[in-house]
Amino acid sequence: MPSPHALALSLSERQQSVLEQIARCKTNPYRLVQRAQVVLWAAIGMNNTDIGQQVQLHRHQVRYWRQKWQQSVEQLQALEAEDVSDKAFLEQMITVFSDEHRSGGPRKFGVEQIVQMIAVACEPWLVQWTTDLPLDSDRVSFGGG
């Protein structure tokens, strides 16, 4: 039984340029760089397993980001046709690579409790030094024992 082959993604020059910019930028979050690299590798026809080895992701994660990119192609092409600014185009591409919202578990602390904890944590701690007690030099060691 033949294994399924992922289709190569086609990128416009502008998309490829922005993806390369994302992948090269040292200050971008690592996940964002990985996802840009996934699309760049997919565009040259690499399979998901090989891409996963290159970017240290499981092939299922590579497939997910490849599909997410494919779903956003029409929207990106529409932005290119509108000739939006490079900044707006970059922001939209970053949105494509963003994680989905996770609801998480229910809150354990209410807003009022959190405010109280922050207030306590931010209180200045007063240290009182007492000078009326004599220093016992027999109990104080200065490093030598």
QUIDAZI-V918688 format. One line per field, one symbol per residue. ss: DSSP state (@ for helix, = for strand, . for the rest). psi: psi as a letter, one per 40 degrees, with the letter a starting at -180 (. if undefined). burial: 1 if it has 24 or more other C-alpha atoms within 12 Angstrom, else 0. A space follows every 50 residues. Layout:
ss = ???
psi = ???
burial = ???
This chain:
ss = ............@@@@@@@@@@@@.....@@@@@@@@@@@@@@....@@@ @@@@@...@@@@@@@@@@@@@@@@@@@@@@@....@@@@@@@@@@@.... ..........@@@@@@@@@@@@.......................
psi = hiiihhiiihiiddddddddddddheeiiddddddddddddddeeiiddd ddddefiidddddddddddddedddddddddefiidddddddddddeiii hhdaiiidiidddddddddddehhhhhhhheehihhedehhfde.
burial = 00000100101000110111111000000001111111111110011110 11001000000110111111010001100100000000110111011000 000000000000000000000000000000000000000000000
